């Protein structure tokens, strides 16, 4: 997994700070550092992509079934963790993580 052209963030999400007046050019997130499973990089497919985009993303990467399933698991785990930690106090997080949970379950 990963791109020889650069680094792929493990958990790009709505919680990452970004200046709304400018284009996002980089995100450095050390939260997933050392997890050791390249399937973690697939979490973004269930966080920010539609079903059609996910299919194109998976095809472009050539991801096998086992890695894809682990990626779904990572997406589900991170969403459940965020939901249980923040949903009661942040409606935006509740909505986004509910969507991520749904997308991870759908596949």
Secondary structure, DSSP 8 states (H G I E B T S, - for coil): --BTTB---S---TTS---TTS-------GGGTT---GGGGGHHHHHT--HHHHHHHHHHHT--HHHHHHHHHHHHHHHHHHHHHHTTT-HHHHHHHHHHHHHHHH-
